[in-house]
Structures are given as C-alpha cells and as structure tokens.
C-alpha cells in the first residue's frame, strides 16, 4: 500500500464521507470508492460499512477498519516526521509542470506560483509553460503537464477535476480601421458578416463560440490563421476580421495599439478560468499539495482585476 492510499484511507475514516474525501484529495467519488475497495482487497477484510437513511447516510468503520486506522495513522505520522528531518539540500527535487493558457497571462500573478517552491523547502520546482486551450488539454492527458490553468469548459469532462477561479465576459477585438469600430457596441448579427480570426491550437474556443452563434440561428465563420497573439494583432490591424476574447485579456490593448475593444449586446457565455487536473494521472503527492496550496492562496495568485469568484463558488466543476 503506498503512502497516497494510506492518506486517502485516513481521510475517509476521519470524515466518514467519500464526498468530503474526494474534495480534500481532488479525486472523484468513484475514484475514492475504487481505491478504498482496492485497499480492502489488499488487506482481505471490509473496512467500512454503509449506513442508509438519516440525514443522507454515510459510512462507518468496521472493527478491522478501526485497527487499520490506528496502524496507518502512526505510519503516516512517522513518514511525515522523516520528511521533516531530511535536509532540503539533499532531497530529491521534483518538477511540477504547470500549463497556463496564454489568455490568462494577465489574469494571474504567475510569479506567485513559484512561492510553492519555498513552501516545499525546495522539494518541488515549478515549471510554467504558456499554451493554447487545446494544448493545455493534450498536455494533461498525455502526462506532459501535471496541472493546467485554462478555460474551464474545455476540461469539463468526466476524467478531469476543475476548480473555478474567476470569470471574464466575452468582448470583441477589432482593428481601428475595421468598419465595425465605429459602432458603439456589437451584436452577433454584426459579427456574422465578417470572419472571426482565431489562433491555431485554439480550435476548441472556436467550437465553443460556434455553438453560441448557432443558438441565435447565425453562422460563425472562423479563420484560424495565427500562430501567436502578435500575428493575430497584425491580422486585426489589417482589417481581416475580429477576435472574441476574455475581457481581462483584451484590457491589455489600449488605443495606441490600434486595437479597439467592443462589448457585445448579444449574450455569449463568459470565459471561466479554472485550475484542472487529469484524474487518470500517475499519483504524485506534490501535485495534490500544489492544488490545495493554490486554492488556499487564490486571492493573491489572481490579479486584482481578474474578477475572482467568491470562496463558496470555488467548488468542483
């Protein structure tokens, strides 16, 4: 039995709740249940019984569960004490790979992420890579990133756990010479007359917006012709079309840039920033430690103008 399963068992025992353990350890309820079943199979005895009724039921430990808890509690305490006694200079340094969607470079105080290195006394080194939406997704499922900070709906699938961080309204970015720039605000019918300019590797964003247009009975024409924000801006300045982006990202472009930012009179779903992990990832204790640390320090990690959710909204998506 590895140390991660020991901690999971202790959490289930102390909370007497699969649901609470799933939140504490950033796993789905199904994953917690499977790991408890695996521990029971390994030890050859049932460790919990389910209680039905009352205020919603729960689980209680069997006699074997109580005995295992006392043993594992002392083992984990001894393990943690051992870690504390090891000089950090001689400890192995693990690398925490963080994929950040490029839209969110202005939403985060990225330098704050490196404070986690100090929290672990040098046990963990933080490596940040800026990616597109789609790349964040593929890095997670291909074990090329441990966590991603990206648009939440992209990762709203059963194999991901996402924790909402902040929200930003969708706005339109256009070049100052674009005929649409003279309008006070824009509707989707205005946009349907031009092409949307996208960034290669952000095809998911295009699909997301396409669904919103379809809801209004309009056609969304997109041209993913850019490889970076710089090339995107060049196309906008040439009057090639428009770009839909989070308001917090577009805020970084003032009049001197030649880019005009317009609000939308038609509703588009807002961009939601989330911290996400891939549930099928190999178990790494420091990844769980980072998620817990990040959620506890969200207010200082997000920029002052990011529009953070209140604490009770940072639940599992």
Secondary structure, 3 states (H helix, E strand, C coil): CCHHHHHHHHHHHHHCCHHHHHHHCCCCHHHHHHHHHHHHHHHCCCCEEEECCCCCCEEEECHHHHHHHHHHHHHHHHHHHHHHHCCHHHCCCEEEEEEEEHHHHCCECHHHHHHHHHHCCCCEEEEEEEECHHHHHHHHHCCCCCEEEEEHHHHCCCCEEEEEEEEECEEEEEECCCHHHHCCCECHHHHCCCCEEEECCCHHHHHHHHHHHHHCCCCCCEEEEECCHHHHHHHHHCCCCEEEEEHHHHCCCCHHHCEEEECECCCCCCEEEEEEEECCCCCCHHHHHHHHHHHHCHHHHECCCCCECCHHHCCEC
